[in-house]
């Protein structure tokens, strides 16, 4: 029972972790992309359609990554090249993504999807409990864990990561040092888009292998909250992602348990839990102005026009 | 080739006027390409999307019905955005306004008094304002990001409405349909003209737009909004309080969204049901930006966006294009508006590989 619940928590948490990791890198470079929800749903649509057309979920994954990454370029062009308002452009990306994905997926509504099969590690997967939980997962789960480790190393142990953080904290100083601010930010935005796209691919290939309009259901926004919750640190994104995933799965089980006990809790109240939890978590994290100020990349959301 | 921006010495008035029009033209052009890719004749598709709805009296009424909530919500949002408060949860405030406003007709269906309608509208505004007060309180008291909290509250409001109309508010004689009893005639917002369905919400929308235009243009409060939005520090020197501005702008936009919600339920639907809005609260964000955050501009842009809703329905019937196309149009439009707005503050230069500089626009 516990093992089964844990497995569903992992499946529910992986897209949150992935999308939040991508956004973390984007925000560390000083760009606030509120379009995560839009990039995620585009990734989900592209992945599902590509998998249906080719019959291979791996091509689906690739299409999801590309879909999210290319879609994020639109945001990059507007906010980095044309210095449009980042908040408004992010909202535009979400609105356009929800519309466009509906259009792309329309012909595929109701078709049974192709589920991404787990990769079973020999020997390791035979370990009781841990083996079954950790070594019989699909590729996207392994990638999400690798990304946590990789991004943590990149940001805090590599030279390029240091430059990225410098840009996020003071783009003017970084520019004066000869770092190419705009190019780095383009790459960071695209990385964020690719991660959100991969998160979307997980939704339509693993979590619920089918196409449903608006199937991201606010997960992109929860991922944004997760970055704040994690105070822009990869390991905390992992912890937070699993916490949020557990709340989401917990409410499903609570419905069943309450039903068995004969207690009537309206399902809508439990469905609202993840959103309410997000608000509560944001309050807890942000109420101390000083720590928020220390953790937030100082140039976050500020436009940059290089003076020549 | 690369693109370089050059700051203009002063804001270009020409492009302030031209930029929304340019954005519209670009959206139509891209729309034509999209229809062509879908294998439809672009000219006839655009015609049925954007012209046909304007040719008949009943559809003009529908246009006013759809434009009213968009304008009401967007003028409130424009004050928020100008003061740098990012309320994106208008959809939730719309929903809660619809719920609190409907308390009277749902609870007292036998109350036939002319008082009921004004009370409903006031309750709707209070509900919307209180719901927008939550992110305002969290922002001022706990320093919480209002973008995320106001958005999360949208989902919660929609689930609450869903529970109400499937549970305690469901009409017992309604054949198990998840909706309330129809409102009594005194609780229904009257029509403006006898020629069609358009009701008083449109008048409220125009009145709100004109009032807020007056405030932004001629009153100290309007000046306070712009100063605090552009520089909180400068505002502090002038003795303006950013904290109070959060409350003012959020409560104002929440009240207007709530008014839009109860007007929609009372005027257009006539009862409460699980889904009461085709995303008005989100589309209003586009309306606000297309109107360049100017209340009078928002009247025009509200009508344009209302047309995309109608055009979507019309195109679905006449040429068999999915109504999701209108969502794509709305998204594209916002993109083009934001990029064209760059021209107001910057000159755009294209720099080619050589040292040659070519000036492209003005």
Contacts between the chains, C-beta under 8 A, distances in Angstrom:
chain1	res1	chain2	res2	distance
A	34	B	147	6.8
A	74	B	335	7.0
A	78	B	335	6.8
A	78	B	338	5.8
A	78	B	339	5.5
A	81	B	3	5.4
A	81	B	5	7.9
A	82	B	3	7.9
A	82	B	5	7.4
A	82	B	338	7.8
A	82	B	339	5.1
A	82	B	342	4.3
A	82	B	348	7.9
A	83	B	5	6.5
A	83	B	342	6.5
A	83	B	346	7.3
A	84	B	338	4.2
A	84	B	339	6.1
A	84	B	341	6.7
A	84	B	342	6.2
A	85	B	338	6.7
A	87	B	86	5.5
A	87	B	147	7.0
A	88	B	81	7.9
A	88	B	285	7.8
A	88	B	289	6.0
A	88	B	334	7.5
A	88	B	338	5.8
A	89	B	335	7.6
A	89	B	338	5.5
A	91	B	88	6.4
A	91	B	282	8.0
A	91	B	285	5.8
A	91	B	334	7.5
A	92	B	286	7.7
A	92	B	331	6.2
A	92	B	334	4.0
A	92	B	335	5.1
A	92	B	338	6.2
A	95	B	282	6.3
A	95	B	285	7.7
A	95	B	286	6.9
A	95	B	327	7.2
A	95	B	330	6.2
A	95	B	331	4.4
A	95	B	334	6.3
A	96	B	328	6.8
A	96	B	331	2.8
A	96	B	332	6.5
A	96	B	334	7.4
A	96	B	335	6.5
A	97	B	331	7.5
A	98	B	327	6.4
A	98	B	331	7.7
A	99	B	324	6.0
A	99	B	325	7.9
A	99	B	326	7.8
A	99	B	327	2.9
A	99	B	328	4.1
A	99	B	329	7.8
A	99	B	330	6.8
A	99	B	331	5.0
A	100	B	327	8.0
A	100	B	328	5.6
A	100	B	331	7.0
A	102	B	322	7.7
A	102	B	324	4.2
A	102	B	327	6.5
A	103	B	322	6.6
A	103	B	324	5.0
A	103	B	325	6.8
A	103	B	327	8.0
A	103	B	328	5.9
A	106	B	322	5.5
A	106	B	324	6.6
A	218	B	151	7.7
A	218	B	152	7.7
A	218	B	155	5.6
A	221	B	148	6.5
A	221	B	151	5.4
A	221	B	152	7.0
A	224	B	148	6.2
A	225	B	148	4.9
A	225	B	152	7.6
A	228	B	145	6.5
A	228	B	148	7.4
A	266	B	163	4.9
A	266	B	167	6.4
A	268	B	159	4.2
A	268	B	160	6.9
A	268	B	162	5.2
A	268	B	163	3.9
A	268	B	166	8.0
A	269	B	159	7.5
A	269	B	163	6.9
A	271	B	159	5.5
A	272	B	155	6.8
A	272	B	156	4.7
A	272	B	159	4.6
A	272	B	160	7.4
A	275	B	152	4.4
A	275	B	153	7.7
A	275	B	155	4.5
A	275	B	156	5.3
A	276	B	152	7.5
A	276	B	156	6.3
A	278	B	148	7.0
A	278	B	152	5.1
A	279	B	138	7.4
A	279	B	144	7.7
A	279	B	148	7.9
A	279	B	149	5.3
A	279	B	152	5.2
A	279	B	153	7.4
A	282	B	138	7.6
A	282	B	144	4.9
A	282	B	145	6.6
A	282	B	148	6.0
A	282	B	149	6.3
A	283	B	138	6.1
A	283	B	142	4.8
A	283	B	144	5.5
A	286	B	142	5.8
A	286	B	143	4.7
A	286	B	144	4.7
A	286	B	145	6.9
A	287	B	142	4.3
A	287	B	143	6.1
A	287	B	144	7.6
A	288	B	143	8.0
A	289	B	143	5.2
A	292	B	143	6.3
A	305	B	5	5.6
A	305	B	7	7.1
A	305	B	346	7.7
A	308	B	4	7.7
